[in-house]
């Protein structure tokens, strides 16, 4: 069994794990709707939500609104059994492509969706992160956080990855180094880091890397 973190959603489809968390969404948490694909009434709510979501751009800057729409898309797909049937059930101008894109956002791992809810990752960028699979999702999401990637950059990188490039190579073409992060340490921690590196005849990066590896293995 792999010890790698899951790159897909683990909680039930339509369950407001992020939207219903007051630590992330504040006073809006009690408003979170659960779209249960096995409940006909909830599925009908999902269909109405998807239709409104596909036709309404007024909430385009509202991350929680977007996550709710994504949840409705995912639940509708699960309940209807296909993207085509889900689009037909939603009606209006809802397209298969629209539902597919947003259902994939709902399928992102919780650690990524948390940053979407708090605004650190734009929902429009999350759509492109969700286009890639496996570990690449994490790599691209963390690059967004560390390097303030634009939606256009994320879209380009996701396309390159889906065309066979590694995330590392695709990022380098944007002059971005995968794994590069800037840390600010308390003075006493910084002094101890430098002292340890000097005594071990190495550099601070190696000390930090070895320490983190040991921590994550425990």
Secondary structure by P-SEA (a helix, b strand, c coil): cccccccccccccccccccccccccccccccccccccccaaaaaaaaaaaaaaaccccccccaaaaaaaaaaaaaaaaaaccaaaaaaaacccccaaaaaaaaaaaaccaaaaaaaaaccccaaaaaaaaccccaaaaaaaaaaaaccccaaaaaaaaaaaaacccaaaaaaaacccccbbbbbbcaaaaaaaaaaaaaacccaaaaaaaaaaaaaac
